[in-house]
Amino acid sequence: MASPMPTAVNPENRGPDAEPATASITLRRLLPLLGLVALLLLTALCSLAVGSKHIEFSVVIDALVAPDGSADHAIIRDSRLPRAILGILAGSALGIAGALVQSMTRNALAEPGILGVNAGASLAIVIAVGTFGINGFNGYVWFAFGGAVLATGAVYLVGMAGARSSDPVRLVLAGVALGAVLSGIGTALALVHPSAFDQLRAWTIGSLEGRSGEVLVPLTAAVLLGFVLAACTGRSLNALALGDDTALALGYKVGRARVLILLAVTVLAGAATAAVGAISFLGLMAPHLARRFSGPDARWMLAYTAVLAPIILLLADVLGRVIIPGELEAGVVCAFIGAPVLILLARRKKPVAV
Amino acid sequence: MSNTKRTSKPLSLTPATTAGKKAGVSHLGRETALCLVLLALAALIALLVIGSGDYPMGPVKVMQVIFGGGEGLESTIVFQWRAPRAVAALAFGAALGVAGAVFQSLTRNPLGSPDIIGFSTGAYTGALLALTLVGGSFLATSMGALAGGLATALAVYFLAWRRGSHGFRLILVGIGVSAMLAALNQWLVLRAEIEVAMAAAVWGAGTLNGVGWPVLIPALLAIVPVLGLTLAGGRHLGMLELGDDTATALGVRVEPARLVLIVLAVLLTSAATAVAGPIAFVALVAPQLAKRLNRAAGMRLAPAACMGALLLVASDLVAQRVFAPVQLPVGVVTVSIGGIYLIWLLAREGRSRTQV
């Protein structure tokens, strides 16, 4: 992907919701995006072909187009295809959730976990395993989702309590505070219940392995809902970037926009985290990467994040299958691919602030 | 202030200005009073901590023993067994609170803490390696943590160095390095035997269980002078908050000042972490709590130190007592107490804002 860095558009000419000045700018934004989409498809194909049993690309295509029921085709259709789809859905959900949180709170350190999603989900898992004796991923996935949603709702209530317009700093602090309380309780409970501790450490690390195909339908629904909500907020995100007062002066309903964004983040991050584990670093770094391609417009940034994040997650999953015998969890590989990229970006250019 | 002036009528300008001056004078008074109150509370709770256990003593009794009025057994219990733990809670709390305040001020970010440059994550990696590979005596774990934390902090600083340490670049590099180490930590925890993993989790939450004078004294020898130096350097911090250009114009040599402050904050964190593990959240929440009680514009170090000491010693009391005889790691309680208090302050702030 040696696409040239898009040069900055002269900001004076553009209001928060102005269309790009010329068609050529749209083209300059669109072409790299299409390139990345192609890269995503290629990564997905790799994730179908690579594994403990290597399968030729031609066989992969055959399995997708004309399955003949052979063993290889069965592996691809029943095990690797759901896993790739899970990776794409969860990756873009985490990425977009991260991008929304960073834009809304105007904080570069924000990630989906900051609104209590990870802490809520892990506390719910500990309770499910430790108190109700539920075991295995399928048992606790709904607990995790419920915990994430409840935690984010509580963060919203605390962060917005009484305030007329929500202050992003208060929201971040409320998220950090509530997340800390929940994870503290979770850790204390887990230390008392070794079985819960055991399940929790496997879930926290984040992996695409061993998830059943049953998760895909609810996850798809959640991700679609989240995408629609996120798309509705694109223009307000640009306005919010200018500060609440300016956004209000421009006629945006700041409070309503925040609620929509929070709903989107809750649905996206909650569903993805419940499904694949706490890979919130993906949601943190993908938007930073996307901003390099997209420039300041939040809508392009969201689009790039939606494509870049699943590329990273799938790549991590594929690499994790081949690096060591057995399997290295996607969450671990994700950090080891994503972090050096983030560091290189931070060193190469003047950092692009949120 | 500027907002009130703009909205008020011209006539009220003079009284408003004098009121502002008075507020400025009384503010130092408020800060001193706040620090004294926090310290008094911390000292009282420290007496309760010393008094609690299998051989309970009231605060008055503890005072008597401290000032030489105890029998042999009592003074052994107080001085040898329980005092180190209380002193450790006070000193580490103050150290972490100040370290957090320095980082939040330098990065101008309420999420700033020494964790940002990967210190705690690196310390946990070092301790985990010591626990899983060497078997983890107290000394090995401490040394592992110290080495891991300092190596990580150095790596982050140098990776972020490029003709000056841009604050935002430091944050991004720190996030990246921490994320890698955190992933490594999770992987080590996942692959370890469940007993080793749970022992590591207790250490990783931060615990004061089993702290004695032999490990505490070296840590105190590091913390006390560094704490003094950092508090003295707080003046530069206020100017750095105004931005690099303004600070330079005010005569601050920005780059050395920032480096020195970071080094001091890392030293404070490392001394506490080597003994007690990466106690979560004190560095993050103590400065925020102090700032909200103090109502000062910038980040002030002394209230953050006092708040940190109070928070940690209070958490330790709860950690010892709530599930007694099970001793929780203090870090688990710190996050709960600190978090709940911050939530309450935020909610109260929200209410008072609507009334205004």
Interface residues (C-beta under 8 A of the other chain):
Chain A: N107 A108 L109 A110 V158 G159 M160 A161 G162 A163 R164 V169 R170 V172 L173 A174 V176 A177 L178 G179 A180 V181 S183 G184 I185 T187 A188 A190 L191 V192 P194 F197 D198 R201 A202 T204 I205 F281 L284 M285 H288 L328 E329 G331 V332 C334 A335 F336 G338 A339 P340 L342 I343 L345 A346 R347 K350 P351 A353
Chain B: N109 P110 L111 I116 L159 A160 R162 H166 F168 R169 I171 L172 V173 I175 G176 V177 A179 M180 A182 A183 L184 Q186 W187 V189 L190 I194 A197 M198 A201 V202 A205 A280 F281 L284 V285 Q288 F323 V326 L328 P329 G331 V332 V333 T334 V335 S336 G338 G339 I340 L342 I343 L346 A347 E349 G350 R351 S352 R353 T354
